[in-house]
Amino acid sequence: MFIEFDKIHESSRIWIYPSNLKLSSDQQKNIIDILKNHINSWKSHQNQVRASVKIKEDYFVIVAVDETKSKISGCSIDSLQNIVQVIEKENKISLYNR
């Protein structure tokens, strides 16, 4: 379930994906849309995952998962990584090149 970033629990688990290129407005919208769709159907052990996404400074894609009600599983984390790879291909960027 998608939650606005400013409403996500302060102890949420965070993933930060730095883009190798500055993200255009269109790319940012595309990335947010893809991740919101994923979050709205994201489950961990049959429990809905509470999460959010935002982009900072045109480079950093940030995903936060609220684990106060239920923990996220390895398979659920893998599904996030798979979506990030789709985002990379669609937007011709690298989000894993640290």
Secondary structure as GFF3:
##gff-version 3
##sequence-region A 1 98
A	DSSP	three_ten_helix	5	7	.	.	.	ID=ss1
A	DSSP	beta_strand	13	18	.	.	.	ID=ss2
A	DSSP	alpha_helix	25	41	.	.	.	ID=ss3
A	DSSP	beta_strand	43	44	.	.	.	ID=ss4
A	DSSP	beta_strand	47	48	.	.	.	ID=ss5
A	DSSP	beta_strand	50	56	.	.	.	ID=ss6
A	DSSP	beta_strand	60	66	.	.	.	ID=ss7
A	DSSP	alpha_helix	74	91	.	.	.	ID=ss8
###
